[in-house]
């Protein structure tokens, strides 16, 4: 599988036509160089298309939680009855033994493809999740690990009102199980925290969850946009069906916009996000459901899940400079904050980060990226990921 992924990146880089390759051809008196020969073979044999076919076996890259490490797997998908039905089964495992099995089925597509109904199942096992405590005062010395595994069965309905506007609803049942963390470099969560300090540590309920969401998507390319934007808002309720102690509601919002500065090779990208969870006075929010900042998807100067609380907000800004047809350099700035109450989310004591990233990509998709972030007073963090940052 590593060869498949390497082939994708290698193909993307070789299909470029840099000036150096052209000069080499001229010096060779018109003879076909290694690079040109590789480009021709990749095109003639349709290697990139075969590594990611519409139907059949395909490599699965990433798709796990932040901090899981490099993850690879495989899947099989099939469009049936002239695309009226679609089925997809895949599994992935990371270098840190994070696992996921996903089964998806779209069993209705109607009204000129505007309506879709899906059924999804996911099993996941994350053995080394980090927990530092709750609130902006959580210290790095309290870092601990925990394992969380669970099954989630969800039905989803989608309504594509316009090509750029989609609304949807989810109805699902989730059964989590929290256990001893397997990261040998630190204590397990139950050795540092009590159930009062980490709600849900002692007993984990099963949840019936419901959500409504809306998405506005005007990006020119989803995998590597150079203009347009993506905006999403969702509201969900989580009902504790077994213990009646952990009923809560959650809101998540995200807005990203992409501005070409001097053509598609110079793009300013900005994203803001916010999350809010709330429970009744007699209920609590499980610590593993609290929103967070830290890691490759929020504040890159902090390790994954560094700060958690019931309210968070963050901002990411990048300048994406195409130094090569298939390589971008991306200086970035991040900022974020957590708080117990929404009025605690202000400009005081905001966690900030800055750094630079490198992306290997095709015209429409980022295959691989690395981000190096610092500035939060907690050293330098390096993140290696498949796919775009946002």
C-alpha positions as CSV (number, residue, x, y, z in Angstrom):
1,X,0.0,0.0,0.0
2,X,2.9,2.3,0.7
3,X,3.9,1.8,-3.0
4,X,0.4,2.9,-4.1
5,X,0.6,6.1,-2.1
6,X,4.2,6.8,-3.2
7,X,3.0,6.2,-6.7
8,X,0.3,8.9,-6.4
9,X,2.8,11.5,-5.2
10,X,5.5,10.4,-7.7
11,X,3.0,10.6,-10.5
12,X,1.9,14.1,-9.5
13,X,5.5,15.4,-9.4
14,X,6.5,13.7,-12.7
15,X,3.5,15.0,-14.6
16,X,4.9,18.5,-14.2
17,X,7.0,20.1,-16.9
18,X,9.6,22.3,-15.1
19,X,12.1,24.3,-17.0
20,X,14.9,22.1,-15.8
21,X,13.4,19.1,-17.5
22,X,13.0,21.0,-20.7
23,X,16.6,22.2,-20.6
24,X,17.8,18.6,-20.1
25,X,15.8,17.5,-23.2
26,X,17.5,20.2,-25.3
27,X,20.9,19.2,-24.0
28,X,20.2,15.6,-24.9
29,X,19.6,16.5,-28.5
30,X,15.9,15.6,-28.3
31,X,16.4,12.2,-26.7
32,X,13.7,11.2,-24.2
33,X,14.9,11.7,-20.7
34,X,14.0,9.6,-17.7
35,X,11.5,12.2,-16.5
36,X,9.8,12.5,-19.9
37,X,9.7,8.7,-20.2
38,X,8.1,8.4,-16.8
39,X,5.5,11.1,-17.7
40,X,4.6,9.3,-20.9
41,X,4.2,5.9,-19.2
42,X,2.1,7.3,-16.4
43,X,-0.2,9.0,-18.9
44,X,-0.4,6.0,-21.3
45,X,-1.0,3.4,-18.6
46,X,-3.4,5.7,-16.7
47,X,-1.6,4.9,-13.4
48,X,-3.1,7.7,-11.4
49,X,-6.7,6.7,-12.4
50,X,-6.0,3.0,-11.7
51,X,-4.8,3.8,-8.1
52,X,-8.2,5.5,-7.4
53,X,-10.9,3.9,-9.6
54,X,-14.5,4.8,-9.7
55,X,-15.4,1.2,-8.8
56,X,-13.4,-1.6,-7.3
57,X,-10.4,-1.8,-5.0
58,X,-8.8,1.5,-4.0
59,X,-6.1,2.6,-1.4
60,X,-7.5,4.5,1.6
61,X,-5.2,7.2,3.0
62,X,-5.8,8.9,6.4
63,X,-9.3,9.7,7.5
64,X,-8.6,9.1,11.2
65,X,-8.5,11.6,14.1
66,X,-5.7,14.1,14.5
67,X,-2.7,12.6,16.3
68,X,-3.3,9.1,14.9
69,X,-0.1,9.0,12.9
70,X,0.2,8.0,9.2
71,X,-2.7,5.8,8.3
72,X,-3.1,3.5,5.3
73,X,-5.7,1.0,4.3
74,X,-7.9,-0.3,1.5
75,X,-11.5,-0.2,0.4
76,X,-13.9,-1.5,-2.2
77,X,-16.7,0.5,-3.8
78,X,-19.3,-0.2,-6.4
79,X,-22.0,1.9,-8.2
80,X,-25.0,-0.3,-9.0
81,X,-28.1,0.0,-11.2
82,X,-26.9,3.0,-13.1
83,X,-25.7,4.8,-10.0
84,X,-29.0,4.5,-8.2
85,X,-27.3,2.5,-5.5
86,X,-23.8,2.9,-4.1
87,X,-21.8,0.8,-1.6
88,X,-18.4,1.3,0.0
89,X,-16.5,-0.7,2.5
90,X,-13.0,0.3,3.8
91,X,-10.6,-0.2,6.7
92,X,-7.6,1.7,7.7
93,X,-4.9,1.3,10.4
94,X,-2.2,3.8,11.5
95,X,1.4,3.5,12.6
96,X,0.1,4.0,16.2
97,X,-2.4,1.2,15.9
98,X,-5.4,3.5,15.4
99,X,-8.1,1.6,13.5
100,X,-11.3,2.3,11.7
101,X,-13.8,0.2,9.7
102,X,-16.4,2.0,7.6
103,X,-19.4,0.7,5.7
104,X,-21.4,3.1,3.7
105,X,-24.5,2.7,1.5
106,X,-26.4,5.2,-0.5
107,X,-29.7,3.5,-1.2
108,X,-31.7,6.4,-2.6
109,X,-30.9,9.1,-5.1
110,X,-33.9,10.9,-6.5
111,X,-35.4,14.2,-7.8
112,X,-32.6,14.9,-10.3
113,X,-30.0,13.8,-7.8
114,X,-31.1,16.4,-5.3
115,X,-32.2,13.9,-2.6
116,X,-29.9,11.3,-1.1
117,X,-30.4,8.8,1.7
118,X,-27.4,7.1,3.3
119,X,-26.7,4.5,6.0
120,X,-23.3,4.5,7.6
121,X,-21.6,2.3,10.1
122,X,-18.2,3.0,11.7
123,X,-16.1,1.0,14.2
124,X,-13.1,2.9,15.6
125,X,-10.4,2.2,18.1
126,X,-8.1,5.0,19.2
127,X,-5.6,3.7,21.8
128,X,-3.5,6.8,22.6
129,X,-5.7,9.9,22.8
130,X,-4.3,12.7,24.9
131,X,-6.0,14.5,27.8
132,X,-4.5,17.4,29.8
133,X,-7.6,18.4,31.8
134,X,-10.4,20.8,31.1
135,X,-10.1,24.5,30.7
136,X,-7.4,27.1,29.7
137,X,-5.4,26.3,32.8
138,X,-4.7,22.7,31.9
139,X,-0.9,22.1,32.3
140,X,1.4,20.1,30.1
141,X,2.6,18.2,33.2
142,X,-0.9,16.7,33.6
143,X,-0.8,15.1,30.1
144,X,-2.2,11.6,30.1
145,X,-3.6,9.1,27.6
146,X,-6.8,7.1,27.2
147,X,-8.2,4.6,24.8
148,X,-11.6,5.1,23.2
149,X,-13.4,2.6,21.0
150,X,-17.0,2.5,19.8
151,X,-19.6,1.7,17.2
152,X,-21.6,4.4,15.5
153,X,-24.6,3.6,13.2
154,X,-26.1,6.6,11.4
155,X,-28.7,7.4,8.8
156,X,-28.3,10.6,6.8
157,X,-30.6,12.5,4.5
158,X,-29.3,15.2,2.1
159,X,-31.2,17.8,0.1
160,X,-29.1,19.6,-2.5
161,X,-31.2,22.8,-2.9
162,X,-28.6,24.3,-5.3
163,X,-25.2,23.0,-6.5
164,X,-23.7,25.2,-3.9
165,X,-26.2,24.7,-1.1
166,X,-26.9,21.5,0.9
167,X,-28.9,20.8,4.0
168,X,-29.1,17.5,5.8
169,X,-30.0,15.6,8.9
170,X,-28.4,12.7,10.8
171,X,-29.9,10.2,13.2
172,X,-27.6,7.8,14.9
173,X,-26.7,5.5,17.8
174,X,-23.2,5.6,19.4
175,X,-21.8,3.3,22.0
176,X,-18.4,4.4,23.3
177,X,-16.0,2.6,25.6
178,X,-13.2,4.4,27.4
179,X,-10.2,2.5,28.8
180,X,-6.6,2.5,29.8
181,X,-4.4,4.6,27.6
182,X,-1.6,2.6,25.8
183,X,0.9,5.4,25.3
184,X,3.9,4.1,27.4
185,X,5.5,7.6,27.6
186,X,2.8,9.0,30.0
187,X,0.3,8.0,32.6
188,X,-3.1,6.7,31.7
189,X,-6.0,9.1,32.3
190,X,-7.5,7.2,35.4
191,X,-4.1,7.6,37.1
192,X,-4.2,11.4,37.0
193,X,-7.9,12.3,36.9
194,X,-11.1,11.4,38.7
195,X,-14.5,11.1,37.1
196,X,-15.4,14.5,38.6
197,X,-12.4,16.0,36.8
198,X,-13.0,14.0,33.6
199,X,-16.7,13.5,33.3
200,X,-17.5,10.1,31.7
201,X,-14.3,8.5,32.8
202,X,-16.1,6.1,35.2
203,X,-19.1,5.0,33.2
204,X,-19.8,5.6,29.6
205,X,-23.4,5.7,28.4
206,X,-24.8,4.9,24.9
207,X,-26.1,7.8,23.0
208,X,-28.9,8.5,20.5
209,X,-27.8,11.5,18.5
210,X,-29.6,13.8,16.1
211,X,-28.2,16.7,14.0
212,X,-29.2,19.3,11.5
213,X,-26.7,21.0,9.3
214,X,-26.3,23.3,6.3
215,X,-23.4,23.8,3.9
216,X,-22.6,26.5,1.4
217,X,-19.8,25.5,-1.0
218,X,-18.5,27.8,-3.7
219,X,-15.0,26.5,-3.9
220,X,-13.7,26.0,-7.5
221,X,-11.9,22.8,-6.5
222,X,-12.7,20.9,-3.2
223,X,-9.3,19.3,-2.7
224,X,-7.1,22.3,-3.4
225,X,-9.3,25.5,-3.8
226,X,-7.9,28.7,-5.1
227,X,-11.1,30.8,-4.9
228,X,-14.5,30.6,-3.3
229,X,-15.5,29.5,0.1
230,X,-16.9,26.7,2.3
231,X,-19.3,27.5,5.2
232,X,-20.9,25.0,7.5
233,X,-23.1,25.1,10.6
234,X,-24.5,22.2,12.5
235,X,-26.7,21.7,15.7
236,X,-26.8,18.3,17.4
237,X,-28.4,16.8,20.5
238,X,-26.9,13.8,22.3
239,X,-29.3,11.8,24.5
240,X,-27.9,9.5,27.2
241,X,-30.0,6.4,26.8
242,X,-28.5,4.3,29.6
243,X,-27.4,6.4,32.5
244,X,-29.4,9.6,32.0
245,X,-26.5,11.7,33.2
246,X,-24.9,13.0,30.0
247,X,-27.5,14.7,27.9
248,X,-26.1,17.7,26.0
249,X,-26.4,19.9,22.9
250,X,-23.7,21.0,20.6
251,X,-23.2,23.7,17.9
252,X,-20.3,23.8,15.4
253,X,-19.6,26.4,12.9
254,X,-16.9,26.9,10.3
255,X,-16.2,29.4,7.6
256,X,-13.3,29.2,5.1
257,X,-12.5,31.5,2.2
258,X,-9.9,31.4,-0.5
259,X,-8.7,34.5,-2.4
260,X,-6.4,34.4,-5.4
261,X,-3.8,37.2,-5.1
262,X,-1.8,36.9,-8.3
263,X,-3.4,34.0,-10.1
264,X,-4.0,30.4,-8.8
265,X,-0.4,30.0,-7.6
266,X,-0.7,32.7,-5.0
267,X,-3.7,32.2,-2.7
268,X,-4.7,33.7,0.7
269,X,-6.7,31.1,2.7
270,X,-8.5,32.0,6.0
271,X,-10.7,29.9,8.2
272,X,-12.6,30.6,11.4
273,X,-14.3,28.0,13.6
274,X,-16.3,27.9,16.8
275,X,-17.9,25.1,18.9
276,X,-20.3,25.3,21.9
277,X,-21.7,22.5,24.0
278,X,-24.3,22.9,26.8
279,X,-25.9,20.5,29.2
280,X,-28.7,20.8,31.8
281,X,-27.6,21.7,35.4
282,X,-28.0,18.0,36.4
283,X,-26.1,16.6,33.4
284,X,-22.5,16.6,32.3
285,X,-20.6,16.6,29.0
286,X,-18.2,13.6,28.6
287,X,-14.6,14.8,28.5
288,X,-14.0,13.0,25.2
289,X,-16.8,15.0,23.5
290,X,-15.5,18.4,24.5
291,X,-14.2,20.6,21.6
292,X,-10.5,21.4,21.6
293,X,-7.7,23.4,20.2
294,X,-4.3,22.1,19.3
295,X,-3.0,19.9,16.5
296,X,-2.9,19.9,12.8
297,X,-6.5,21.1,12.3
298,X,-6.6,24.1,14.8
299,X,-3.6,25.6,16.4
300,X,-0.4,24.1,15.0
301,X,1.9,25.4,17.7
302,X,0.2,23.1,20.2
303,X,0.1,19.3,20.4
304,X,-3.2,17.5,19.7
305,X,-6.1,18.1,22.1
306,X,-4.0,20.5,24.2
307,X,-6.9,22.5,25.6
308,X,-10.5,21.4,25.9
309,X,-13.6,23.1,27.2
310,X,-17.3,23.7,26.5
311,X,-16.5,26.7,24.2
312,X,-13.8,27.2,21.7
313,X,-12.9,29.5,18.8
314,X,-10.0,29.5,16.5
315,X,-8.6,31.1,13.3
316,X,-6.2,29.8,10.6
317,X,-4.6,32.0,8.0
318,X,-2.3,30.7,5.2
319,X,-0.5,32.2,2.2
320,X,-0.2,29.4,-0.3
321,X,2.6,30.0,-2.8
322,X,3.0,27.6,-5.7
323,X,6.8,27.3,-6.0
324,X,6.4,24.4,-8.4
325,X,3.5,23.2,-10.5
326,X,2.9,20.5,-7.9
327,X,4.5,21.9,-4.7
328,X,3.2,24.7,-2.5
329,X,4.9,26.5,0.4
330,X,2.4,27.8,3.0
331,X,3.4,30.2,5.8
332,X,0.6,30.3,8.3
333,X,-0.7,31.9,11.5
334,X,-3.1,30.3,13.9
335,X,-4.9,31.5,17.1
336,X,-7.4,29.9,19.4
337,X,-9.0,29.9,22.9
338,X,-11.2,27.7,25.1
339,X,-13.5,28.7,27.9
340,X,-16.2,27.4,30.2
341,X,-18.6,30.1,29.2
342,X,-19.1,31.8,25.8
343,X,-18.2,35.2,27.2
344,X,-14.8,33.8,28.1
345,X,-13.9,33.6,24.4
346,X,-12.2,37.0,23.9
347,X,-8.8,38.4,22.9
348,X,-7.2,37.9,26.3
349,X,-4.6,35.2,26.7
350,X,-5.2,33.8,23.2
351,X,-3.0,30.9,22.2
352,X,-1.1,31.7,19.0
353,X,1.1,29.9,16.6
354,X,3.0,30.5,13.4
355,X,5.1,28.4,11.0
356,X,5.4,27.1,7.5
357,X,4.0,24.1,5.6
358,X,4.8,22.2,2.4
359,X,2.2,20.6,0.2
360,X,2.6,18.0,-2.6
361,X,-0.5,18.1,-4.8
362,X,-2.1,17.6,-8.2
363,X,-4.2,20.3,-9.8
364,X,-7.2,19.3,-7.7
365,X,-6.0,17.4,-4.6
366,X,-3.4,17.7,-1.9
367,X,-1.7,14.3,-1.5
368,X,0.6,15.1,1.4
369,X,1.5,18.0,3.6
370,X,3.8,18.8,6.5
371,X,3.4,21.7,8.9
372,X,5.9,23.0,11.3
373,X,4.4,25.2,14.0
374,X,5.7,27.1,17.0
375,X,5.0,30.3,19.0
376,X,2.7,29.0,21.7
377,X,5.5,28.6,24.2
378,X,5.5,24.8,24.0
379,X,8.3,24.2,21.6
380,X,8.1,23.2,17.9
381,X,5.5,20.7,16.6
382,X,5.8,18.9,13.3
383,X,2.7,17.4,11.6
384,X,2.7,15.0,8.7
385,X,-0.7,14.5,7.1
386,X,-2.4,13.3,3.9
387,X,-4.9,15.8,2.5
388,X,-5.3,19.6,2.8
389,X,-5.3,21.6,6.0
390,X,-8.7,23.2,5.2
